[in-house]
Amino acid sequence: MKQLIVCFSFAFFILLSVNAQKEVFFSTISRDSVSISNTQGVFIDFAALPGGVGGSFELGYFNEKRMTNTTSLILGGNIYFGKYVKSVIYSGYSDSNSFSRPIYDYGYGMGLSASAEPRWYFMYKNRYEKGRNVKLNTGCFVGLPLDLNTNTLFADSTHFELNSQLTPVLGYRVGFSKHFFMETSLGIGVSLFHLPGLRLTSYFKFKAAYTF
C-alpha cells in the first residue's frame, strides 16, 4: 500500500515538473484583478484509508465556486469502490508502558460520499505575475474538506452507518489544458462521529478531473 502511494506521488511530481515551464504572455491586468476561475466537472481519484492499509477508487462530480480572488468552495459527491472500515476495536493498554494499536475490521464494496471544501490558492497571484501556468487554478493550495460517507450500498452491511471527518490539507493542482487537471492532497483530520473523543485520521488523495 505504501509503495502504491509512493508511485502515485512520484508520477504526479514528474508531471508537475514537466508542466512547470513558464508560459510567456503579456498582460495589463493589475494584481488586485487577478483571480482564480470557477470550475465544474467529473473526476476519478484514489483515496488512501487511515493507517495505509488500503484504499478506494472514487468516481464523482464537483462544482468549484470562486469566493474571493484566491479562495473557493468546492462541493461534490461520488460513489466509491474498495476497502472500508466496518468496525474498530480498541483493546486498551497492553501493559504499563505501551498502548496497543486499534484493530480494524474491513469489508469490501461500494458506498456514497459527499464533501464540502473551502480552499485557498495562496500562490496563485505570484504564479500569474511570473508568467507560470495558472490553467484551472494551477498551484499550491490549503483546504479544509468536510467529508460525509455512508455504507448503505455495501452488500455485507447489517445497519445504516454514517462517517464524517474534517481535515486540514495541503495540496497541489496542475492544469494541463482548458478541460483537464490533476491534483494531490494530504493531511491529518478528526473523525466527527467520535467526538468528544479524539480519533485522528490520515488523508491522502490523488485526483484526475475533466471540466466542462
Secondary structure, DSSP 8 states (H G I E B T S, - for coil): -HHHHHHHHHHHHHHHHHHTS---------GGG-----EEEEEEEEEE-GGGS-EEEEEEEEEEEE-SSSEEEEEEEEEEEEEEEEEEE---BSSSS-B---EEEEEEEEEEEEEEEEEE-TTHHHHHHTT---GGG-EEEEE--EEEEE-TT-TT--S--EEEEE--EEEEEEE-SSSEEEEEEEEEEEEGGGTTS--EEEEEEEEEEEE-
